């Protein structure tokens, strides 16, 4: 159960930062800057 909560929080954070709900638009948004750089604290917490 605990891993499901952390994965859900990570997905919600990415959706808030990127905006679109479509997975292909999320991938296209990473062309300019990879999401792992601004979301590094979330990566470390997971």
Secondary structure by P-SEA (a helix, b strand, c coil): caaaaaaaaaaaaaaaaaccccaaaaaaaaccccccccaaaaaaac
